[in-house]
Amino acid sequence: MRVKVLSRNPDDYVRETKLDLQRVPRNYDPALHPFEVAREYVRALNATKLERVFAKPFLSSLDGHRDGVNCMAKHPKSLSTVLSGACDGEVKIWNLTKRQCIRTIQAHEGFVRGMCARFCGTSFFTVGDDKTIKQWKMESPEYGEEEEPVHTILGKTVYTGIDHHWKEPVFATCGHQVDIWDEQRTSPKCSLTWGFDSISSVKFNPIETYLLGSCASDRNIVLYDIRKSTPLKKVILNMRTNTLCWNPMEAFIFTAANEDYNLYTFDMRFLESPVMVHMDHVSAVLDVDYSPTGKEFVSASFDKSIRIFPVDKGHSREVYHTKRMQHVITVKWTSDNKYILCGSDEMNIRLWKANASEKLGVLAPREKAAMNYNQKLKEKFQFHPQIRRIAQHRHLPKSIYCQIKEQRIMREARRRKELNRRKHSKPGSVPFVPERKKHIVAVVK
């Protein structure tokens, strides 16, 4: 005869002290929980609703400029320091933790067209409408010392942009042509040109640091190699590209902000068609900047909004706007991946959370665990219609909402016209052109 004896260990259910949490036995066998999915669905629905309730992305406004903010630069070593240049030639250095301006420089006469910090963070460079390149110390001058640039280079034409090499004392400027400068010299090491129009933006690759990309007003995106001192190749789009930004994690990927309301993510090895077309803005896209993870980027547009796009998605996951915000000219994603800064026409720099519903400050371990659990639940049920509808819903300004509706009607009309033309034409005479190839005119090597 076999007898089974029940044995219970008091350590499994008895608290050591009265302050401990009650220990509850749990059986993780899914067969014993027939309503597990239904229960998790309700939790995911509640988590999604709460995410929208707590979505308050706007943090503060840094005001102090007396004209529109035209460009910004991040400090490479300090998370709390950011630089901004305005249309009246004024440069301000901000402390983001105190949310106040710590230094003001009257750098140029006319617009500050571009600015960048040196890779070591000891100085920064500015270019303006007065045809000068100026290098400034990052630290404030001593008591009694005048605010003067370390170096000033007088050029022959107006410079429209500047960017510094990520590892060497070399920087590039653009305007009538792309010039590569050594910090110790007053004349460029080499000048690169391909075409005759003015160049609006130039950017060094953060990984393959000898690569350089530029955007010209004749609709070109040109890639250069500073070791060869010649252009590599260029892609011509239907409309002008305002600026580009390299992915900090994938060496060959860059995203271009275009006048035709779209952004194009390219692989520089295969420029015949973009990897992805990002379409949500309803006006010209003026600036773009990648997150440090390389998985997302933020874009600034003339339609008075900024949008956050995943790299592999054609539509934005987030749109930020305020009633007072006018045309957004420049945007930056901070190096800790938590905040976004944007500068606009009406003289303000705005600070936003990169994740709209993220709780700021120190989190308790149980809060972290609950947040991770809710995140996994939302990922698990993200394609369920009800949860998807709540997660994707955004309130938009009336102007943007009406333009989106109008563009949808125009797209549908174009599609219907193409279908009718194909139906009443000889088979094969009207080819199918994929969306990714519609916007590319030519690739020249």
Summary of the structure (lengths in Angstrom):
residues: 445
radius of gyration: 26.7
end to end distance: 88.7
largest distance: 104.9
contacts: 1333
relative contact order: 0.11
helix: 18%
strand: 36%
